[in-house]
Amino acid sequence: MTNSITKVLVANRGEIARRIFRTCRDLGIETVAVFSDADAEMPFVREADQAVHIGPAPSAESYLKTEAILAAAQRTGADAIHPGYGFLSENAGFARAVAEAGLVFIGPSPEAIEAMGSKKEAKARVGGAGVPVVPGYDGADQDPKVLAQKALEVGFPVLLKASAGGGGKGMKRVDQESELADAIESARREGENAFGDGTLLVEKYVERPRHVEVQILGDTHGEVIHLFERECSIQRRHQKVLEEAPSPALDDALRAKMGAAAIAAAKSIGYHNAGTVEFILAPSGEFYFLEVNTRLQVEHPVTEMITGLDLVALQIRVAEGRPLGIAQDALRIDGAAIEARVYAEDPAGGFLPQSGPVLDWHLPAMEGVRSDSGVETGAEVGIHYDPMMAKIIAHGPDRRTAIRRLRRALRQLSVQGLTTNRAFLVQVLEHPAFLAGELHTHFIDEHLAESLATTVDPETLRRALIAVALDDHERRRASSPLPSIPSGFRNNAHTPQRLRLALGETEHEVAYRHHARERGRFTFTVGDTSVAARVLGRGERTLRFEVDGLRQTARIVDAGERVFVQLDGQAFALRRVPRFPDHTAEVPAGACVAPMPGKVIEVRVAEGDAVEAGQVLLVMEAMKMEHKVTAPEAGTVESLHAAVGDQVEADAVLAVVG
């Protein structure tokens, strides 16, 4: 039986919704978006042919509500639902409800999702099909004492994993017995909060492993193929940040072996549609089954780039009941592709998620570069969803070219208004070990743990400060009733104009004089350095200028007290220093503040308790992750300002230790 899909509702949000809409438009298929209160003004909502509001911001009250999504499909006349990834994409009950409503689910069967949704069952199924699996415990007895004992039997290090999990949620590495109790409790709680299931697995942790996954595609006629592998070893918090295809670790023989294992895993459950079989690859060349993702992956664009195939179009083709029509031996790898996930997060602050407005989002068109973005200038990154903003993907005839293209794209990307991992991604791409393809899942900890703070080039910063002063001058001049007179004009031409800007806690003074006889020319003094500068041209958010003969274009976003500058691949979030600072808003000594907006889910101390430096005082939940707030020093809890269930803003004082 074949179906002709005419209107697709995407039960998701952000960049994946926009990406699916793009293929649907190409195929002449109408689109429907669903959105929560928090997403009403997001780009994906406007890009759909129709959009339906489905509830408040929390995903449990909107994107995870099967009834609301099915009602939206019925209301708009959609005949198919694409789940994207995350949310309900691997929920067998949702897939079954879609089918029972007479709609087409663009994904695998509910039975396949159920079989692979439990890591325990998945391991047993694929192991029975001859696919190698990691040693460990997946028993029904979930008593914490039993789990701890099994961890001791497996031997440290061990990995605790939420059986129903994914994306690093509910996953904890444990290196010694004293860490077990807290890790079991935390992993179980994260599993329950994220997936409604706190069942845990215990697995042997493979040292210095690579994370290699194989893209599979199956149709309802029994045909299953693989579209080669992806290397996904660059991770933080067990979540991928850079992915590439093909893997630099695989030769043709190993590629064929892993591809065959992936197909065997898929056939063991009668799999159809797109999916991914994930493996751990040991330095010895041995590989072990990790899990099957029964959905489209975040990193699917790199596979599309090296194969020339549109995976969403193929998903729709399979969902319509048509054969794939692609022979395995006809597939070829074309060059190399690499993807960077741009997150609103602070690498120097333990990769803590960030939230806030996107004051500028700009990426120039470049050869071989694709952008799958969920945001645009004016969008808001909230606290309710994953903080991924976009994926930047580069393709080239070889790995080195793809890396160079991606590096240039990230350096050119202007994403202003909140802290992101953009500079960190460039740092990874420039690392000699990455360029050599010497990758493993601890790459960041091994090579970059001591250098996550963004390094500021003093000369680039100096030019950025000058650019802000020049931009201020041009803006004032343009609004002056006498534009021929330079802003800041004074009778005493020897007295310079001054501007104070802070980068972090460091303040910088910029002093400059306008050359009265040479319009647009200035002499600037920053610190001990004096230079000649002039304006060459100014756009809405760009300033073309020259400093001592060097011509550049800065991208400048003025947000009142704050001003953001993108120059020469570096981003500077500057603060205008007022002439008369207000000291009343200073945080008291010993204060423990919220690292981001979120919900307090646990308070472990009371007022008057004695605490040690680094002791956990409260636990917050934000953007699907738990975050511990610790004592800055040993002392006594003088005051508590939050209780379980409180929703707090970033930098809110939660406790004071004196």
C-alpha positions in Angstrom: 0.0 0.0 0.0 1.2 3.5 -0.8 0.1 6.8 0.5 0.4 10.2 -1.1 1.4 12.6 1.6 0.1 16.2 1.0 0.5 18.0 4.3 3.1 17.3 7.0 2.8 18.5 10.6 6.2 18.7 12.3 5.8 17.8 16.0 8.9 19.7 16.9 10.5 23.1 17.0 13.6 25.2 16.1 16.1 24.2 13.4 14.9 20.7 12.8 11.3 22.0 12.1 12.8 24.5 9.6 14.9 21.8 8.0 12.0 19.5 7.5 9.8 22.3 6.1 12.6 23.0 3.5 12.4 19.5 2.1 8.6 19.5 2.2 8.5 22.8 0.2 10.9 21.2 -2.4 8.5 18.2 -2.7 5.4 20.4 -3.0 4.1 19.3 0.4 2.3 21.7 2.7 3.5 22.2 6.2 2.1 22.7 9.7 4.0 23.9 12.8 3.0 23.5 16.4 4.2 25.9 19.0 4.2 26.7 22.7 3.8 30.1 24.3 7.6 30.5 24.4 8.0 29.9 20.6 5.2 32.1 19.3 7.6 34.5 17.6 10.2 32.0 16.5 11.2 31.6 12.8 9.9 28.1 12.3 6.4 29.2 13.2 6.3 31.9 10.5 7.8 29.6 7.9 5.1 26.9 8.1 2.0 27.2 5.9 -0.1 26.9 9.0 0.8 27.0 12.7 -1.2 25.8 15.8 -0.7 26.9 19.4 -0.5 23.8 21.6 0.2 25.0 25.2 2.4 26.7 27.7 6.2 26.8 27.5 7.1 23.7 29.5 7.5 20.8 27.0 5.4 18.5 29.3 2.5 20.9 28.6 3.0 21.4 24.9 5.5 19.4 22.7 5.0 16.3 24.8 1.2 16.4 24.7 0.1 13.8 22.2 -3.6 14.9 22.3 -2.7 18.5 21.5 -0.6 17.5 18.5 -3.1 15.1 17.1 -5.8 17.8 17.5 -3.6 20.2 15.6 -3.2 17.7 12.8 -7.0 17.1 12.6 -7.7 20.8 12.7 -5.4 21.6 9.8 -6.0 18.5 7.7 -2.5 17.2 8.0 -2.2 13.6 6.8 1.3 12.9 8.2 3.4 13.8 11.2 7.2 14.1 11.3 8.5 14.0 14.9 12.0 15.4 14.2 14.3 14.4 17.1 13.9 14.7 20.8 10.5 15.2 22.4 8.1 12.4 21.1 10.4 11.2 18.3 11.2 7.9 20.0 8.0 7.4 21.8 6.3 4.2 20.7 3.0 5.3 22.2 3.0 8.5 20.1 3.8 6.6 16.9 1.0 4.2 17.6 -1.5 7.0 18.4 -0.6 8.7 15.1 -1.4 5.6 13.2 -4.6 5.0 15.2 -5.7 8.5 14.2 -5.4 7.5 10.6 -2.3 9.6 10.0 1.1 8.6 8.6 4.0 8.5 11.1 7.2 9.5 9.3 9.5 7.2 11.2 9.9 3.6 12.2 7.1 1.3 13.5 6.1 1.5 17.1 7.4 -2.1 17.6 10.9 -1.0 16.4 10.8 2.0 18.7 9.8 -0.2 21.6 12.5 -2.7 20.9 15.3 -0.1 20.7 13.8 2.4 23.2 15.0 0.2 26.1 18.8 0.0 26.0 18.5 -3.3 27.8 16.2 -4.9 25.3 18.2 -3.4 22.4 21.4 -4.9 23.7 19.8 -8.3 24.0 18.2 -8.1 20.5 21.3 -7.0 18.6 23.5 -9.3 20.6 21.4 -12.2 19.5 21.9 -11.1 15.9 25.7 -11.3 16.3 26.5 -7.7 16.9 29.2 -7.2 19.6 27.9 -5.6 22.8 29.6 -3.9 25.8 30.0 -6.0 29.0 27.7 -4.8 31.9 24.5 -5.3 33.8 21.0 -4.7 32.5 19.0 -6.7 35.0 15.5 -5.9 36.4 16.6 -5.5 40.0 17.1 -1.7 40.3 17.9 -1.6 44.0 20.7 1.0 44.4 22.7 -1.6 46.4 22.4 -4.1 43.5 23.5 -1.5 41.0 26.4 -0.5 43.1 27.5 -4.1 43.5 27.2 -4.8 39.8 29.4 -1.7 39.2 32.0 -3.1 41.5 31.9 -6.4 39.6 32.3 -4.7 36.2 35.2 -2.7 37.5 35.9 1.0 37.4 35.5 3.1 35.5 31.8 2.3 34.8 29.1 4.1 33.0 25.6 4.5 34.5 23.0 5.1 31.8 19.3 5.7 31.8 17.8 2.8 29.8 15.3 5.0 28.1 17.8 7.9 27.7 19.7 9.7 24.9 21.6 12.9 24.4 23.7 12.4 27.5 20.7 12.7 29.8 20.8 10.3 32.8 24.4 9.3 32.0 27.2 9.3 34.6 30.8 8.1 34.6 31.9 6.7 37.9 35.6 6.3 38.8 35.5 5.1 42.4 33.2 3.5 44.9 32.6 6.7 46.9 30.9 8.3 43.9 28.4 5.6 43.3 25.5 6.5 45.6 25.3 10.1 44.3 25.8 9.1 40.7 23.0 6.4 40.9 20.6 8.8 42.4 21.4 11.7 40.0 21.3 9.4 36.9 18.0 7.9 38.0 16.4 11.3 38.7 17.6 12.7 35.3 16.1 9.6 33.5 12.8 10.1 35.3 12.6 13.8 34.5 13.7 13.5 30.9 12.1 10.2 29.8 9.7 9.2 32.6 11.9 6.1 33.3 14.6 5.9 35.9 15.8 2.4 35.0 19.6 2.3 34.8 22.2 0.2 33.0 25.7 -0.5 34.2 28.4 -0.8 31.5 32.1 -1.2 31.4 33.6 2.1 30.4 35.9 1.8 27.4 39.0 4.1 27.8 39.8 6.6 25.1 36.9 5.3 22.8 35.7 6.8 19.6 32.0 7.3 19.1 31.2 6.1 15.6 27.7 5.7 14.3 26.2 4.3 11.1 23.3 5.8 9.3 20.7 3.2 8.2 17.7 3.4 5.9 15.1 0.7 5.5 11.9 0.5 3.5 8.7 -1.5 4.1 9.7 -4.0 1.4 12.5 -5.5 3.5 15.4 -3.5 2.0 17.9 -2.0 4.5 21.1 -0.1 3.5 23.6 2.0 5.3 24.9 5.4 4.3 28.4 5.0 5.8 29.5 6.3 9.2 29.8 9.5 11.2 32.6 10.3 13.7 31.0 11.9 16.8 33.8 11.7 19.3 34.0 15.4 20.2 31.6 15.7 23.1 31.0 17.5 26.3 28.6 16.2 29.0 28.2 13.1 26.8 26.6 15.3 24.1 28.2 15.8 20.7 29.4 19.2 19.5 31.3 18.3 16.3 30.5 15.5 14.0 32.0 14.5 10.7 31.7 12.0 7.9 33.5 9.8 7.0 35.4 8.9 10.1 39.2 9.4 9.8 39.6 6.2 11.9 38.0 3.7 9.4 39.5 2.0 6.4 37.4 0.3 3.8 37.5 -3.1 5.6 36.4 -1.7 9.0 33.8 0.5 7.3 32.3 -2.6 5.6 32.3 -4.6 8.9 30.6 -1.8 10.9 28.1 -1.2 8.1 27.2 -4.9 8.0 26.8 -4.9 11.8 24.4 -1.9 11.6 22.3 -3.6 8.9 22.2 -6.8 11.0 21.0 -4.8 14.0 18.3 -3.1 11.9 17.1 -6.3 10.4 16.9 -8.0 13.8 13.9 -5.7 14.6 12.4 -5.3 11.1 13.5 -1.7 10.9 12.2 0.7 8.3 12.7 4.5 7.8 15.8 6.4 8.9 17.8 5.4 12.0 21.3 5.3 13.4 23.2 2.5 14.9 25.8 3.9 17.4 29.0 2.1 18.3 31.9 2.6 20.6 35.2 2.0 18.7 38.2 1.0 20.9 41.8 2.0 20.1 42.4 -1.7 19.2 39.8 -1.6 16.4 37.2 -3.6 18.3 33.7 -2.0 18.3 30.7 -2.5 20.5 27.0 -1.7 20.0 25.9 1.3 22.0 22.3 2.0 20.9 19.9 2.5 18.0 18.4 6.0 17.6 15.1 5.3 15.9 14.8 8.7 14.4 16.6 11.3 12.3 19.8 12.4 14.0 20.9 16.0 14.7 24.0 15.3 12.7 22.3 13.9 9.6 23.5 16.8 7.4 27.1 15.5 7.2 25.7 12.2 5.7 23.7 14.2 3.2 26.7 16.2 2.2 28.9 13.2 1.4 26.2 11.1 -0.3 24.2 13.8 -2.1 20.9 12.4 -0.6 18.1 14.2 1.2 17.3 12.0 4.2 14.1 13.8 5.0 12.9 13.2 1.4 13.8 9.5 1.7 12.0 9.3 5.1 8.8 10.7 3.4 9.3 8.2 0.5 9.5 5.3 2.9 6.5 6.6 4.9 4.5 6.6 1.6 5.2 2.9 1.2 7.5 3.2 -1.7 10.8 1.2 -2.1 14.0 3.0 -1.5 15.3 2.4 -4.9 18.9 2.7 -3.8 21.4 -0.2 -4.1 24.1 -0.4 -1.4 26.9 -0.9 -4.0 25.8 2.2 -5.9 26.6 4.5 -2.9 29.9 6.4 -2.9 31.5 8.8 -0.4 32.0 12.2 -1.9 34.7 14.1 -0.1 34.3 15.0 3.6 31.8 17.0 5.7 31.9 18.3 9.2 29.2 19.9 11.4 29.5 22.2 14.4 26.6 22.6 16.8 26.4 26.3 18.0 25.0 26.3 21.5 24.1 29.1 23.9 26.4 27.9 26.6 29.6 29.0 28.4 32.5 26.7 27.8 34.6 28.5 30.4 31.8 28.0 33.0 31.5 24.3 32.6 29.4 24.5 29.5 26.5 25.9 31.5 23.5 26.7 29.2 22.7 30.3 28.7 19.5 32.1 27.8 18.6 35.5 26.5 17.9 37.5 23.3 19.8 37.0 20.1 20.7 40.6 19.3 22.5 39.6 16.1 22.6 36.4 13.9 24.5 36.8 10.7 26.5 34.3 8.6 27.6 35.4 5.1 27.0 32.9 2.2 30.1 30.8 1.6 31.2 28.0 -0.8 30.5 24.6 0.6 28.8 25.9 3.8 25.3 25.1 5.0 23.5 26.6 8.0 20.6 24.8 9.7 19.5 27.5 12.2 16.7 27.7 14.6 17.2 31.4 15.4 17.5 34.7 13.8 18.2 38.3 14.9 15.6 39.2 17.5 14.8 35.6 18.6 15.0 34.5 22.2 16.8 31.5 23.6 14.7 30.5 26.6 15.2 28.2 29.6 12.7 25.5 28.6 14.4 23.7 25.8 17.8 22.5 24.6 20.1 25.5 24.1 21.3 24.5 20.6 20.9 27.5 18.3 22.1 26.1 14.9 24.3 23.7 13.1 26.9 25.0 10.7 28.0 22.3 8.2 30.9 22.5 5.7 31.7 20.1 2.8 34.9 19.8 0.8 36.8 17.4 -1.5 38.8 16.3 1.6 38.8 16.6 5.4 41.3 19.4 5.6 39.2 21.6 3.2 36.0 20.9 5.0 37.7 21.9 8.3 39.1 25.1 6.8 35.7 26.0 5.4 34.0 25.4 8.7 36.6 27.3 10.6 36.2 30.3 8.4 32.4 30.2 8.6 32.5 30.1 12.4 34.9 33.0 12.5 32.6 35.0 10.3 29.5 34.1 12.2 28.1 36.9 14.3 26.0 35.7 17.2 25.6 38.4 19.7 23.6 39.0 22.9 24.5 36.0 24.9 27.4 33.7 25.5 27.9 30.9 23.0 30.5 28.1 22.2 31.4 29.7 18.8 35.0 30.5 19.8 35.4 27.1 21.5 34.4 25.3 18.3 37.1 27.3 16.4 39.6 26.3 19.1 38.8 22.6 18.6 39.1 22.9 14.8 42.5 24.5 15.1 43.9 21.9 17.6 46.8 19.8 16.1 45.3 16.6 17.4 42.0 17.3 15.8 43.6 18.2 12.5 45.5 14.8 12.7 42.3 12.9 13.3 43.4 11.7 16.7 40.0 11.8 18.3 38.3 10.1 21.3 35.3 11.0 23.5 37.7 12.6 26.1 39.3 14.9 23.6 38.0 18.1 25.3 39.1 17.0 28.8 42.5 15.9 27.6 43.4 18.8 25.3 41.3 21.8 26.2 40.2 21.5 29.8 42.8 24.1 30.9 42.1 26.5 28.1 38.4 26.8 27.7 38.3 30.5 28.5 38.4 32.6 25.3 41.8 34.1 24.7 41.7 37.7 23.8 44.2 39.1 21.3 45.2 42.5 22.7 45.6 44.1 19.2 42.2 42.9 18.0 40.6 44.1 21.2 42.3 47.5 20.7 40.8 47.8 17.2 37.4 46.7 18.5 37.4 49.5 21.1 38.4 52.0 18.4 35.6 50.7 16.2 33.0 51.3 19.0 34.3 54.9 19.5 34.2 55.5 15.7 30.7 54.0 15.5 29.5 56.2 18.3 31.0 59.3 16.6 29.3 58.4 13.3 25.9 57.8 14.9 26.0 61.1 16.8 27.2 63.0 13.6 24.4 61.5 11.6 21.8 62.6 14.1 23.2 66.1 14.5 21.4 69.1 13.1 24.8 70.2 11.8 26.4 67.0 10.5 29.4 69.0 9.1 30.5 69.6 12.6 32.1 66.6 14.3 30.4 65.2 17.4 32.1 66.3 20.6 33.3 69.5 19.0 35.0 71.8 21.5 36.9 75.0 21.4 39.9 73.4 23.0 40.9 70.9 20.3 43.7 69.6 22.5 41.3 68.0 25.0 40.4 64.5 23.8 37.0 62.8 24.0 37.0 59.8 26.3 35.1 56.6 26.3 35.4 53.8 29.0 34.5 50.3 28.0 34.8 47.1 30.1 35.5 43.6 28.9 34.6 41.4 31.8 36.1 43.0 34.9 38.8 44.9 33.0 38.1 48.5 32.0 39.7 50.2 29.0 39.8 53.9 28.3 39.7 55.1 24.7 40.8 58.7 24.1 40.6 60.3 20.7 40.9 63.6 18.9 39.3 64.5 15.6 41.5 66.1 12.9 39.7 69.3 12.2 41.1 69.7 8.7 40.7 66.1 7.7 37.1 65.0 8.1 36.7 61.4 9.3 40.3 61.2 10.6 41.2 60.7 14.2 44.1 60.0 16.5 43.3 57.3 19.1 45.1 56.5 22.3 44.3 53.1 24.0 46.5 52.3 26.9 50.1 53.3 25.9 49.4 53.0 22.2 48.5 55.9 19.8 47.2 55.2 16.3 45.7 57.0 13.4 42.2 55.9 12.4 39.4 56.8 10.0 35.9 55.8 9.0 35.5 54.4 5.5 31.8 53.6 5.6 29.0 52.7 7.9 26.0 50.3 7.5 23.2 49.4 9.7 25.4 47.0 11.8 28.7 47.3 10.0 31.6 49.8 10.2 34.3 49.8 7.6 37.4 51.5 9.1 41.1 51.9 8.9 43.7 51.8 11.8 47.3 52.7 10.8 46.7 51.5 7.2 44.9 48.2 8.1 41.4 48.2 6.7 38.7 46.0 8.3 34.9 45.6 8.7 33.5 45.3 12.2 30.0 44.2 13.0 28.7 46.2 15.9 25.5 45.8 17.8 24.7 48.7 20.2 22.4 47.6 23.0 22.6 50.7 25.2 24.8 49.8 28.2 26.2 46.8 26.3 27.8 46.9 22.9 28.9 43.8 21.0 31.6 43.7 18.4 32.6 41.0 15.9 36.0 41.6 14.4 38.6 39.4 12.8 36.9 36.2 14.0 36.7 37.3 17.6 33.6 38.5 19.5 33.7 41.1 22.3 30.8 41.7 24.7 31.7 45.1 26.0 30.0 47.2 28.7 29.9 51.0 28.8 31.2 52.2 32.1 29.0 54.9 33.5 30.7 58.1 34.8 28.9 57.6 38.2 28.6 53.8 38.9 25.7 52.5 41.1 27.2 50.3 43.9 23.8 49.4 45.5 23.3 46.3 43.3 26.6 44.6 44.2 26.4 40.9 45.3 27.2 40.4 49.0 30.4 38.5 50.0 29.8 34.8 50.2 26.8 34.8 48.0 25.9 31.8 45.9 24.1 32.8 42.8 22.1 31.0 40.2 24.3 30.3 37.2 21.4 30.6 34.8 17.6 30.9 34.9 16.1 27.6 36.2 14.1 25.7 38.8 15.3 24.8 42.3 14.7 21.0 42.7 16.7 20.3 45.8 17.9 22.2 48.9 20.5 20.3 50.9 21.2 22.7 53.7 19.4 24.9 56.2 20.2 28.3 57.7 22.9 27.9 60.4 24.4 24.8 58.9 28.2 24.6 58.8 29.5 23.8 55.2 32.8 23.0 53.5 34.1 24.8 50.5 32.7 23.1 47.4 29.8 21.5 49.3 26.6 21.2 47.3 24.0 23.6 48.8 21.2 23.5 46.1 20.5 21.6 42.9 18.9 23.4 40.0 17.3 22.1 36.8 17.6 24.1 33.6 17.5 23.2 29.9 17.0 19.5 30.7 20.2 19.3 32.9 20.9 19.4 36.6 23.3 22.0 38.0 24.8 22.0 41.4 25.3 25.3 43.4 28.2 24.9 45.8 29.6 26.9 48.7 32.4 29.3 47.6 34.2 28.8 50.9 33.9 27.0 54.3 31.6 28.7 56.7 28.0 28.9 58.0 24.9 29.3 55.9 23.8 32.8 57.0 20.7 32.9 54.8 18.7 30.9 52.2 16.8 32.8 49.5 15.3 29.9 47.5 13.1 26.8 48.2 12.3 23.7 46.2 10.1 24.5 43.3 11.2 28.2 43.0 11.8 29.5 39.5 14.9 31.8 39.7 16.6 34.2 37.3 20.3 34.1 36.4 22.5 35.7 39.1 19.8 35.6 41.7 21.3 35.1 45.2 20.2 31.7 46.4 22.3 31.5 49.6 24.9 33.4 51.6 27.8 31.6 53.3 29.7 33.6 56.0 
